Amino acid sequence: MNYCKKKNGKIKLGGNKNGRGYCGWYTNKDGKKIFLRSKKEFIYASYLDKNNQHFLMEQTIFEIGEIRYKPDFFIYDSTYVNLLKIVEIKENRKEAQKYLAYIEYFKNIGIIYEVIYNTDTIKRKWLTDEELSLWTQQYIEKYPKYDMCGELNPMFGIKHKESTKKKIGDQTRKYMKDPTIKQKQKDGLKKFWASPRGIEIRAKNAEYQRLHSPRISPVIERECEYCHKKFLVKQNNPKITCTQSCCAKLNFKKYGPHKINGKLSYSTRLLKYLKIIQPYLQNYAYAEALIICKKNNLIPKNFAMGLNIIEKYFTNLQNAIKLLEDIHG
């Protein structure tokens, strides 16, 4: 799959049994340059040229009920003013069936409209194998230069109505609920980013970030909302504390005890029991106060909260006591 340079559009590599995807620029016998999106469109364009017919592609958008529709071939008289016929080229009978319903609409507005999906007879009668091979080969050689952006996009000039967007969204959500589809997409993305093209894109993105990141999001100095120290951070980074520890303490101060799976976190329980020990610290060292509280069953005897644990979570005992004062006033 070839990803385009401008807006990540993509074009098919073709090569399946119907030859769909062999797109490219084509100049008709009147010197008008048009873009064809498949081998079948090339077959029909060649047929029109060899029968001295004048045509352009995708000239008008028609609103048919809730549908906005841009047909393929617009066939004119020699002046390219009077429209003689519109022809839609589809891949198979199933796809063509939907467009056959538009015949009545075009009949009512006085336009002859046809849907063609089988081009085998035209191909055998009007084209040689060499002509088809040349069209395929030029696509293979030039496809990295093609993109589907701007006027080359099949949806150029067409905007979906809100009802259509809703239908697309509902169908996409339904589609993505299938675990097989999810896994298929995951595997496809993994395979693409491991491919030479994916590695090339990643390298370009990394280089772009390296060059433009200082401009897009310069490094600024910010004050930690908990300890009020200055720290450096990128401008578009919402970080408001200098460390993860300060973030946890600030959240505790703002929102109270934090629970994990319905239980208080270890640091929260440390502070809870430290509040019980705190009055004893006026007359005893921390280790002695801790023993007294455990002997009197004020805190669980098997709960580890020696000074080494306090230092692990709060740097030192003074920080832990200060945090308690901040929380409880």
Buried (B, 14 or more C-beta within 10 A) or exposed (E): EBBBEEEEBEBBEBEEEBBBBBBBEBEBEEEEEBBBBBBBBBBBBBBBBEEEBBBBBBBEEBEEEEBBBBBBBBBBEEEBEEBEBBBBBBBEEEEBEEBBEBBEBBEEEEBEBBBBBEBEEBBEEBBEEEBBEEBBEBBEEEBEEBBBBEEBBEEEEEEBEEEEEEEEEEEEEEEEEEEEEEEEEEEEEEEBEEEEEBEEBEEEEEEEEEEEEEEEEEEEEBEBBBBEEEBEBBEEEEEBBBBEBBBBBBEBBEEEEEEEEEEBBBBBBBBEBBBEBBEBBEEBEBEEBBEBBBEEEEBEEEEEBEEEBBEEBBEEBEBBBBBBEEBEE
